[in-house]
C-alpha cells in the first residue's frame, strides 16, 4: 500500500477589498483538500462599510483581520490609497517566506498587482496558489502555480472551460504517466494524490467535487474504467 504524503501547511492571505466575502467557503474547501491552513489573515480598512459583510466570516473561520488605516479615501477619493493594504500583505507574505514554516502560500485577490509577488514565491521554491473572480487577468493567473477562478459549480461554461483547458489536460496526462501501471491505467485516487503533491490542486480548483467527475467530463481525452467490484475508478488517456 502506498504511503500518503504528509499534510501540507498553508498560509492564506486575503485581500478583502478585491474579493467578495461570499467566496470564502469555496476558498477554504479547496485549501482543506490540500492541507492544513495554519496562517489565515485578511486585509482591509475595517471602518469601510463595504467590508462589513466580512465580519461573520472572519469569526467563523478564525481569520486574523489586519486593519490598515487609509485615511478618508473611501469618502473622498473613491479607493485611492488602498495600496496600504497591498503593501502590508506583501510584507507579511515575504516574512512568511523567510520563516519557512509553510509549504505553500495562497493569495485570494483579483488584483493583478500581486502577480510579481506570486512569481517571487515560486522563485523561492514554494508553491503559490491563487484565488480570484472571473475578472482576473490571464497574466495574473499565469503567475501562480495554480489559480482557481471563483464561480458557481456545474455551469455550462464550466464544462466548456474544462474541455478547452489545455493546461489541465496536459497535467492530467502527466499524472497518468507518473502513476499508471503496465497496462497504462491509473487509479483516480493515485492521480489525486500526485496532483496534490506536485501542483497543490484539488478537483475543486476546476469547479468539481472529485477528479472522477472531471474525467467523466473529458471523454474526448480520457477513457474511464472500473474494476470488477466497481469500487475503484481507473483512467487512461486516449491516443489519436
C-alpha angles and dihedrals in degrees: 000000000000117000113238117237117253116264115272121240112230133195115205123200118185125199097205093188090062104037129058117241092230091071094062094097091054091050095050094043091054095046095044088057086061104041148293119329099217098165120046121173132165124195132208148100097278092199087072110103090213089070095050092102089064093067096084093044093051090055095042094053098032092241117171110235114219109205115212116189108216102171122238097321094122091063100036113018102036098231103333111142097033087124086091088075092045093051094049091049090051091049092051092047092051091049088051090051092052093046091057095205097128135058098216140011125222124201120193109200140107091215111116090204086086093064094097089050091054090049091050091052091053093045087060090058096257128121117249117206119194133198123189144147125263091271092067112123120245095238088054093051091048091057091071131075085234132357128198120206107217108230141125116289128245098022123147089246090054092056092047090049091053092052092049097041101108093177091056093048091047091050092049092050090050090049090052091049090053097046106030126117126228092284092056094251123130130196109242089224090058091047090054092051092049093049092047090053098043104031105020090231135132132190088266088068085073098039098264133108097223139021087237090065090052094050091050089055092051099060092144093062104028139040119215122214136176132208120245093272090047088227096116128052120214130185141193130184122248121246114217 
